[in-house]
Amino acid sequence: MTSPSTGPGRQQPQVLDPPDAAELADELTRAMKRIRHRTVHRLEPHGLTPGQGRALRVLAHADRCETPGRAIRLSELADRLNIAPRSATTVVDALEQGGLVERVPDPADRRAVGLVLTEAGRAAVELQAQVRQEVAQEYFSGADPADVAVMLRVLRAAEAAHRTADGH
């Protein structure tokens, strides 16, 4: 890596050599696939798919961070998941059939419908969080905890830089 100075006290962003960047990307992809596969395998007996899990996490986050019990509209869920509203409808239909999500009238607009987690939905979010934590701990069990902390800082910094560059 290089980091030539661009003036007093300022440094240019560090640049990885092309083979290092590609190898890092390959390792990240491999790790993500392995972790995802193990998580899917463990959640399968509970009837949760990755798409449903993501939707549940979005609904749980909104329930905790915004007005408690606030219903999210389907279009808002689709936006947050970065999927088409029709795809979100399919996910929500399955979650509703499983008793994890409930459609409720939106008090601000009677024509609109909101989505809220049920008690079973909150339990599914907790189960998913537990499984994700267990899988991650197992995957990284062979790594030095200090290295894991560094990797986490590096990935967070890279993501922050990427979002800044994209204007998000």
C-alpha positions in Angstrom: 0.0 0.0 0.0 1.1 3.5 -0.6 0.1 6.8 1.0 2.1 9.7 -0.4 1.7 13.0 1.3 -0.3 15.7 -0.4 0.7 18.6 1.8 1.4 19.5 5.4 -0.4 17.0 7.6 -2.6 15.7 4.8 -2.4 12.3 3.2 -3.9 10.9 0.0 -6.2 7.9 0.5 -4.3 4.7 0.6 -4.5 2.6 -2.6 -4.2 -1.2 -2.6 -2.2 -2.9 -5.3 -4.7 -4.3 -7.8 -4.0 -8.0 -7.0 -4.5 -7.3 -3.2 -7.8 -5.5 -3.8 -9.1 -8.3 -6.0 -7.9 -11.0 -3.6 -9.6 -9.2 -0.7 -12.8 -8.9 -2.7 -12.6 -12.6 -3.5 -12.1 -13.6 0.2 -15.0 -11.3 1.3 -17.3 -12.9 -1.3 -16.2 -16.4 -0.2 -16.8 -15.6 3.5 -20.2 -14.0 2.8 -21.3 -17.0 0.8 -20.2 -19.5 3.5 -21.8 -17.5 6.3 -25.0 -17.0 4.3 -25.2 -20.7 3.5 -24.8 -21.7 7.1 -27.3 -19.1 8.3 -29.9 -20.2 5.7 -29.3 -23.9 6.7 -30.0 -23.1 10.4 -33.0 -20.9 9.7 -34.6 -23.3 7.2 -36.3 -25.6 9.9 -38.0 -22.4 11.2 -39.4 -21.6 7.8 -37.4 -18.3 7.4 -35.9 -17.4 4.1 -33.1 -14.7 3.8 -35.6 -12.3 2.1 -38.1 -12.7 4.9 -35.3 -12.3 7.5 -34.2 -9.0 6.0 -37.8 -7.7 6.0 -38.3 -8.7 9.6 -35.1 -6.9 10.6 -36.3 -3.7 8.8 -39.6 -3.9 10.6 -37.9 -4.6 13.9 -35.5 -1.7 13.4 -38.4 0.7 12.6 -40.3 -0.6 15.7 -37.3 0.1 18.0 -35.9 3.3 16.4 -38.9 5.2 15.4 -42.3 5.6 17.0 -42.9 2.3 18.8 -45.6 0.2 17.2 -45.4 2.5 14.1 -46.6 0.7 11.0 -44.4 0.8 7.9 -46.1 1.0 4.5 -45.3 -1.7 2.0 -43.7 0.9 -0.4 -41.4 2.0 2.4 -40.4 -1.5 3.2 -39.7 -2.1 -0.5 -37.6 1.0 -0.6 -35.6 0.0 2.5 -35.0 -3.5 1.1 -34.2 -2.0 -2.3 -36.7 -4.3 -4.0 -39.8 -3.8 -6.2 -43.1 -3.3 -4.3 -44.4 -6.5 -6.0 -41.5 -8.5 -4.5 -42.1 -6.9 -1.1 -45.8 -8.0 -1.4 -44.7 -11.6 -1.9 -42.4 -11.5 1.1 -45.0 -9.8 3.3 -47.7 -12.3 2.2 -45.5 -15.2 3.4 -44.7 -13.4 6.6 -48.4 -12.7 7.2 -49.3 -16.3 6.5 -46.7 -17.4 9.0 -48.2 -15.1 11.7 -45.0 -12.9 11.8 -46.4 -9.7 10.4 -49.8 -8.1 10.5 -51.4 -5.6 8.1 -53.0 -2.7 9.9 -54.9 0.4 8.8 -52.7 3.5 8.6 -54.3 6.1 10.9 -52.9 8.9 8.8 -54.4 7.6 5.5 -57.3 5.2 5.6 -56.6 4.0 2.1 -53.1 2.9 3.1 -52.1 -0.2 5.0 -49.2 -0.5 7.4 -47.1 -3.5 8.5 -46.2 -4.3 12.1 -44.5 -7.3 13.7 -46.5 -9.7 15.7 -45.2 -11.3 18.9 -44.2 -14.3 16.8 -42.5 -11.9 14.4 -40.4 -10.4 17.3 -39.5 -13.9 18.4 -38.4 -14.7 14.9 -36.2 -11.6 14.8 -34.6 -12.7 18.1 -34.0 -16.2 16.7 -32.5 -14.9 13.5 -30.2 -12.6 15.5 -29.1 -15.5 17.7 -28.4 -17.7 14.7 -26.5 -15.0 12.8 -24.4 -14.4 15.9 -23.7 -18.1 16.4 -22.7 -18.6 12.7 -20.5 -15.5 12.8 -18.8 -16.6 16.0 -18.2 -20.1 14.5 -16.9 -18.7 11.3 -14.4 -16.3 12.9 -13.5 -18.6 15.8 -10.1 -19.4 14.2 -9.2 -15.8 13.7 -7.4 -13.6 16.3 -10.0 -11.3 18.0 -7.7 -8.3 17.4 -7.6 -9.1 13.7 -11.4 -9.4 13.6 -11.6 -5.9 15.2 -9.2 -4.5 12.7 -11.2 -6.1 9.8 -14.4 -4.6 11.2 -12.9 -1.1 11.4 -11.5 -1.4 7.8 -14.8 -2.6 6.4 -16.7 0.1 8.2 -14.2 2.8 6.9 -14.4 1.5 3.4 -18.2 1.5 3.5 -18.3 5.0 4.9 -16.0 6.2 2.2 -18.1 4.5 -0.5 -21.3 6.1 0.8 -19.7 9.5 1.0 -18.4 9.1 -2.6 -21.9 8.1 -3.7 -23.5 11.0 -1.9 -25.4 8.8 0.6 
